[in-house]
Amino acid sequence: MSSTADCKSISLECPIEATTYGYYPNLGVNIFMVVIFAICAISQVYLGIKYRLRAYPIVVFLGCLGECVGYVGRVMMHSNPWDSGPFIIQILLLIVSPSLLAAGLYLTLKHLVLHYGPQYSRLSPKFYTWLFVVCDAIGFLTQCIGGGIQASADNTDKKMLDMGNSIMVAGVSFQAATMVVCGLLSLDFVYNLYRHRGERKETVQNTSSRSAKAFQFYLVCFVVAFVAILTRCIYRIPEMAGGWKNHLMRDEVGFMILDGAMIATATILMTVAFPGAYFPAINSKTKKGRDSGSEDCEATREELSVLKPAGYSQV
């Protein structure tokens, strides 16, 4: 480490192989990512204004912005992989930004449960947002602390660098665990919907075919985005836990597929399937309006309440 501690650019004494990644970040692919996330960020602002939504577009916009700037850092690294500034920017932002995107999914999960039938969920709809957003925030802050330690540490201070990396791994692991728990609760909810599909058909028969297909489209986008972010989190755990310059960290193709492509897919779907277009009540300024939804949805929930599975408990 001491022989390359003072490296500022590629040379015979400071070869590309000695850098953390061991490669020149692909210019074309990283510019493409910058464009994708920039478009999604701008779209979130437009859609947020159009549908009068605040929380969802704000967190998703910040997530897209973080990803965009992170890939700008990788573009800058293409000309000089030894430049510590762009390296710190990209490693920090590409680690923490997906937490903001996950928060966007948690913000809308309650409305999915309210739409399909809260009596089939083990967790009360109001807790989906608070529980998982708080847990996501804990993971986010943990990653930020770890990243801050790394950014402030000297390149030759291996102890501090490893400490920062370990804290970031803990944050990503906590985020992944949070998503797994959320996923299990969601699967349990879907299972109960399937078990009582016959009963539900009688109560939702007045729902238009167009409306049903629209919600199915949103649900598919939500699930794919959720799985994509979770896949990225799982990939990041061994990628970072292996230490600096491990083989996963130095594999750009693997990174672009399991991190870049996963998060890009999630942001595109979270933009195309903007919740304001599917949940009119989500833009209500009153708590009562957000919790109850439209009058039709409220009536449907009252009808469905009598169908709550026997022995089924809800927190």
C-alpha positions as CSV (number, residue, x, y, z in Angstrom):
1,M,0.0,0.0,0.0
2,S,2.8,2.4,0.8
3,S,4.3,2.1,-2.7
4,T,1.1,3.5,-4.3
5,A,-0.1,5.8,-1.4
6,D,1.0,8.9,-3.3
7,C,-0.3,7.9,-6.7
8,K,-2.3,10.7,-8.4
9,S,-2.5,9.4,-12.0
10,I,-1.7,6.3,-14.1
11,S,2.0,5.7,-14.6
12,L,4.6,2.9,-14.6
13,E,4.8,3.3,-10.8
14,C,1.0,3.6,-10.4
15,P,-0.5,1.1,-12.9
16,I,-4.3,0.7,-13.4
17,E,-4.0,-2.8,-11.8
18,A,-3.0,-1.2,-8.4
19,T,-6.2,0.9,-8.2
20,T,-9.1,-0.2,-6.0
21,Y,-11.2,-1.3,-9.0
22,G,-8.3,-2.4,-11.2
23,Y,-10.0,-1.0,-14.4
24,Y,-11.0,2.1,-16.2
25,P,-14.8,2.5,-15.7
26,N,-16.6,2.0,-19.1
27,L,-17.3,5.5,-20.4
28,G,-20.3,4.7,-22.6
29,V,-22.2,2.5,-20.1
30,N,-21.7,5.0,-17.2
31,I,-22.8,7.9,-19.3
32,F,-25.9,5.9,-20.2
33,M,-26.6,5.4,-16.5
34,V,-26.2,9.1,-15.9
35,V,-28.8,9.9,-18.6
36,I,-31.2,7.2,-17.3
37,F,-31.2,8.5,-13.7
38,A,-31.3,12.1,-14.8
39,I,-34.4,11.5,-16.9
40,C,-36.1,9.6,-14.0
41,A,-35.2,12.4,-11.5
42,I,-36.7,15.1,-13.8
43,S,-39.8,12.9,-14.4
44,Q,-40.3,12.5,-10.6
45,V,-40.4,16.3,-10.3
46,Y,-42.9,16.6,-13.1
47,L,-45.2,13.7,-11.9
48,G,-45.0,15.0,-8.3
49,I,-46.4,18.4,-9.4
50,K,-48.9,16.8,-11.8
51,Y,-50.4,14.5,-9.2
52,R,-49.8,16.8,-6.2
53,L,-47.6,14.3,-4.4
54,R,-44.8,15.1,-2.1
55,A,-43.1,12.4,0.0
56,Y,-42.9,9.7,-2.8
57,P,-41.4,11.9,-5.5
58,I,-39.1,13.6,-3.1
59,V,-37.4,10.4,-1.9
60,V,-37.3,8.8,-5.3
61,F,-36.0,12.1,-6.8
62,L,-33.2,12.2,-4.3
63,G,-32.4,8.5,-4.9
64,C,-32.2,9.1,-8.7
65,L,-30.1,12.2,-8.2
66,G,-27.7,10.3,-5.9
67,E,-27.4,7.6,-8.5
68,C,-26.9,10.1,-11.3
69,V,-24.1,12.0,-9.5
70,G,-22.6,8.7,-8.4
71,Y,-22.3,7.6,-12.1
72,V,-20.9,11.1,-12.9
73,G,-18.1,10.2,-10.5
74,R,-17.5,6.9,-12.4
75,V,-17.4,8.8,-15.7
76,M,-14.8,11.1,-14.2
77,M,-12.8,8.1,-13.0
78,H,-12.5,6.9,-16.6
79,S,-9.9,9.6,-17.3
80,N,-8.1,9.1,-14.0
81,P,-8.9,6.0,-11.8
82,W,-6.5,7.4,-9.2
83,D,-8.5,10.5,-8.6
84,S,-9.8,10.1,-5.0
85,G,-12.5,12.8,-5.3
86,P,-14.7,11.0,-7.9
87,F,-14.0,7.7,-6.3
88,I,-15.4,8.8,-2.9
89,I,-18.4,10.5,-4.6
90,Q,-19.4,7.4,-6.5
91,I,-18.8,4.8,-3.8
92,L,-20.8,6.9,-1.2
93,L,-23.7,7.8,-3.4
94,L,-24.1,4.4,-5.2
95,I,-24.1,2.7,-1.8
96,V,-26.7,4.9,0.0
97,S,-29.0,6.0,-2.8
98,P,-31.0,2.8,-3.2
99,S,-32.2,3.2,0.4
100,L,-34.1,6.2,-0.7
101,L,-35.7,4.2,-3.6
102,A,-36.7,1.5,-1.2
103,A,-38.3,4.1,1.0
104,G,-40.4,5.1,-1.9
105,L,-41.7,1.6,-2.2
106,Y,-42.5,1.4,1.5
107,L,-44.5,4.7,1.2
108,T,-46.9,3.1,-1.3
109,L,-47.1,-0.4,0.2
110,K,-49.9,0.7,2.6
111,H,-52.1,1.8,-0.2
112,L,-51.7,-1.6,-2.0
113,V,-52.9,-3.3,1.2
114,L,-55.8,-0.9,1.5
115,H,-56.8,-1.5,-2.1
116,Y,-56.7,-5.3,-2.0
117,G,-58.1,-5.8,1.5
118,P,-56.4,-4.9,4.8
119,Q,-58.1,-7.8,6.6
120,Y,-55.8,-10.2,4.7
121,S,-52.7,-8.6,6.1
122,R,-51.0,-9.6,9.4
123,L,-49.7,-6.1,9.8
124,S,-52.1,-3.1,10.0
125,P,-51.7,-0.9,6.8
126,K,-50.6,2.1,8.8
127,F,-47.6,0.3,10.2
128,Y,-46.2,-0.7,6.8
129,T,-45.0,2.9,6.1
130,W,-43.7,3.7,9.6
131,L,-42.1,0.4,10.4
132,F,-40.2,-0.1,7.2
133,V,-39.4,3.5,6.5
134,V,-37.8,3.9,10.0
135,C,-35.8,0.7,9.5
136,D,-34.8,1.9,6.0
137,A,-33.7,5.2,7.6
138,I,-31.6,3.3,10.1
139,G,-29.8,1.4,7.4
140,F,-29.4,4.6,5.4
141,L,-27.8,6.5,8.3
142,T,-25.5,3.5,9.1
143,Q,-24.3,3.5,5.5
144,C,-23.7,7.2,5.6
145,I,-21.7,6.9,8.9
146,G,-19.5,4.2,7.4
147,G,-19.1,6.2,4.2
148,G,-18.1,9.3,6.2
149,I,-15.5,7.4,8.1
150,Q,-14.0,6.1,4.8
151,A,-14.1,9.6,3.2
152,S,-12.3,11.2,6.1
153,A,-9.7,8.4,6.5
154,D,-6.2,8.7,5.0
155,N,-5.6,6.3,2.1
156,T,-2.9,4.7,4.2
157,D,-5.0,4.2,7.3
158,K,-6.2,0.7,6.6
159,K,-7.8,0.3,10.1
160,M,-10.1,3.3,9.5
161,L,-10.9,2.3,6.0
162,D,-11.8,-1.2,7.1
163,M,-13.9,0.1,9.9
164,G,-15.8,2.4,7.6
165,N,-16.3,-0.5,5.1
166,S,-17.6,-2.8,7.9
167,I,-20.1,-0.2,9.0
168,M,-21.3,0.3,5.5
169,V,-21.7,-3.5,5.1
170,A,-23.7,-3.6,8.3
171,G,-26.0,-0.8,6.9
172,V,-26.5,-2.6,3.6
173,S,-27.2,-5.9,5.4
174,F,-29.8,-4.3,7.7
175,Q,-31.4,-2.8,4.6
176,A,-31.5,-6.2,2.9
177,A,-32.9,-7.8,6.1
178,T,-35.6,-5.1,6.3
179,M,-36.6,-5.8,2.7
180,V,-36.7,-9.6,3.3
181,V,-39.1,-9.1,6.3
182,C,-41.2,-6.8,4.2
183,G,-41.2,-9.3,1.3
184,L,-42.3,-12.2,3.6
185,L,-45.2,-10.1,5.0
186,S,-46.2,-9.2,1.5
187,L,-46.0,-12.9,0.4
188,D,-48.2,-13.8,3.3
189,F,-50.7,-11.1,2.3
190,V,-50.7,-12.4,-1.3
191,Y,-51.2,-15.9,-0.1
192,N,-54.3,-14.9,1.9
193,L,-55.7,-13.1,-1.1
194,Y,-55.3,-16.2,-3.2
195,R,-56.9,-18.4,-0.5
196,H,-59.9,-16.2,-0.4
197,R,-60.1,-15.3,-4.1
198,G,-63.6,-16.8,-4.5
199,E,-64.9,-14.6,-1.7
200,R,-63.2,-11.5,-3.1
201,K,-64.7,-12.0,-6.6
202,E,-68.1,-11.5,-5.1
203,T,-67.2,-8.2,-3.5
204,V,-65.1,-6.7,-6.3
205,Q,-67.2,-7.7,-9.2
206,N,-68.2,-4.1,-9.9
207,T,-64.6,-3.1,-10.4
208,S,-64.0,-2.2,-14.1
209,S,-61.8,-4.3,-16.2
210,R,-59.7,-1.3,-17.1
211,S,-59.2,-0.4,-13.4
212,A,-58.3,-4.0,-12.5
213,K,-55.7,-4.2,-15.3
214,A,-54.2,-0.9,-14.3
215,F,-53.7,-2.1,-10.7
216,Q,-52.2,-5.4,-12.0
217,F,-49.7,-3.4,-14.1
218,Y,-48.8,-1.3,-11.1
219,L,-48.4,-4.3,-8.9
220,V,-46.1,-6.1,-11.4
221,C,-43.9,-2.9,-11.6
222,F,-43.9,-2.7,-7.8
223,V,-42.8,-6.3,-7.3
224,V,-40.1,-6.2,-10.0
225,A,-38.7,-2.9,-8.6
226,F,-38.7,-4.4,-5.1
227,V,-36.9,-7.6,-6.2
228,A,-34.4,-5.6,-8.2
229,I,-33.4,-3.4,-5.2
230,L,-33.3,-6.5,-3.0
231,T,-31.0,-8.3,-5.5
232,R,-28.7,-5.3,-5.6
233,C,-28.5,-5.2,-1.7
234,I,-27.7,-8.9,-1.6
235,Y,-25.0,-8.5,-4.2
236,R,-23.4,-5.6,-2.3
237,I,-23.0,-7.5,0.9
238,P,-20.3,-10.0,-0.3
239,E,-19.0,-7.4,-2.8
240,M,-18.1,-5.0,0.1
241,A,-17.5,-7.6,2.8
242,G,-14.7,-9.1,0.8
243,G,-12.5,-6.1,1.5
244,W,-10.9,-3.6,-0.9
245,K,-9.7,-4.9,-4.2
246,N,-11.5,-8.2,-3.9
247,H,-12.5,-10.0,-7.1
248,L,-16.2,-8.9,-6.9
249,M,-15.3,-5.3,-6.4
250,R,-13.0,-5.4,-9.4
251,D,-15.6,-7.0,-11.8
252,E,-17.2,-4.1,-13.6
253,V,-19.6,-6.4,-15.7
254,G,-20.9,-7.9,-12.5
255,F,-21.3,-4.5,-10.9
256,M,-23.2,-3.1,-13.9
257,I,-25.6,-6.0,-14.0
258,L,-26.2,-6.6,-10.3
259,D,-26.1,-3.0,-9.2
260,G,-26.4,-0.6,-12.1
261,A,-29.0,-2.5,-14.1
262,M,-31.0,-3.5,-11.1
263,I,-31.3,0.0,-9.7
264,A,-32.0,1.5,-13.2
265,T,-34.8,-1.0,-13.7
266,A,-36.3,-0.2,-10.4
267,T,-36.2,3.6,-11.0
268,I,-37.7,3.3,-14.5
269,L,-40.6,1.1,-13.1
270,M,-41.1,3.4,-10.1
271,T,-41.4,6.3,-12.6
272,V,-43.6,4.6,-15.2
273,A,-45.9,3.2,-12.5
274,F,-46.2,6.5,-10.6
275,P,-48.5,5.8,-7.6
276,G,-50.3,9.1,-7.9
277,A,-51.9,7.8,-11.1
278,Y,-53.2,4.7,-9.3
279,F,-54.0,5.8,-5.8
280,P,-56.1,9.0,-5.8
281,A,-56.1,9.1,-2.0
282,I,-52.4,9.1,-1.8
283,N,-52.3,12.9,-2.6
284,S,-54.8,13.7,0.1
285,K,-53.7,16.4,2.5
286,T,-55.6,14.9,5.3
287,K,-54.8,11.7,7.2
288,K,-58.4,10.5,7.0
289,G,-58.3,10.9,3.2
290,R,-55.0,9.0,2.8
291,D,-56.1,6.2,5.1
292,S,-59.6,5.7,3.7
293,G,-59.0,6.3,0.0
294,S,-62.0,6.8,-2.3
295,E,-65.5,6.2,-1.2
296,D,-65.7,3.1,-3.4
297,C,-62.6,1.6,-1.8
298,E,-64.0,2.4,1.7
299,A,-67.3,0.6,0.8
300,T,-65.4,-2.4,-0.5
301,R,-63.3,-2.7,2.6
302,E,-66.4,-2.6,4.8
303,E,-67.9,-5.4,2.7
304,L,-64.7,-7.4,2.9
305,S,-64.4,-7.0,6.7
306,V,-66.8,-9.8,7.2
307,L,-64.6,-12.1,5.2
308,K,-61.6,-11.9,7.6
309,P,-60.1,-15.4,7.9
310,A,-61.0,-17.1,11.2
311,G,-58.1,-17.1,13.7
312,Y,-56.2,-14.6,11.7
313,S,-54.5,-11.9,13.8
314,Q,-53.4,-8.5,12.7
315,V,-51.0,-6.3,14.5
